[in-house]
Structure formats: C-alpha cells, structure tokens
Amino acid sequence: MPDPGMEPAGWFAYVEAIARFFGNLHGEFGRDFVIGIGDAQTGIAEICIDDSSPDLEKLARIVGLGSIR
C-alpha cells in the first residue's frame, strides 16, 4: 500500500475490489478470508471477511481514510 500522503488518486478502489472479490469467494465457497495490514507505527490490523459483503467502512478506517461515504 502507498505511504500516507503519497497515495495516487483512486487507490482505495483497488483495496475495495480485493475485499469484494474475497466476499464473492466466501459466498460461493463458504470460506473466510483475513486481510492483514501492517504499519511500523500502529502495528497490525486485520479485517475478517466472513460473509459476502465485507465491511468496507471498517477497512477504510483501518487504512486511515476515515469514512468512505
């Protein structure tokens, strides 16, 4: 992921697409997925994708975007 303040425009759309893809896989195969995000300053955060509609708001907060709505 890009360094804070160095993000290209629209970069979070790629993160959303990955989360939605995992959500679709969960819906099709019933498997859970975990996206782990590590940061030297804040440590490691995880978001569990355990249904077909991942919590994109939580994912945005984890990467420091705040609300995406």
Stockholm file with secondary structure:
# STOCKHOLM 1.0

chainA/1-69         MPDPGMEPAGWFAYVEAIARFFGNLHGEFGRDFVIGIGDAQTGIAEICIDDSSPDLEKLARIVGLGSIR
#=GR chainA/1-69 SS CCCTTCCCTTTHHHHHHHHHHHHHHHHHHCCCEEEEEEETTTEEEEEEECSSSCCHHHHHHHTTCCCCC
#=GC SS_cons        CCCTTCCCTTTHHHHHHHHHHHHHHHHHHCCCEEEEEEETTTEEEEEEECSSSCCHHHHHHHTTCCCCC
//
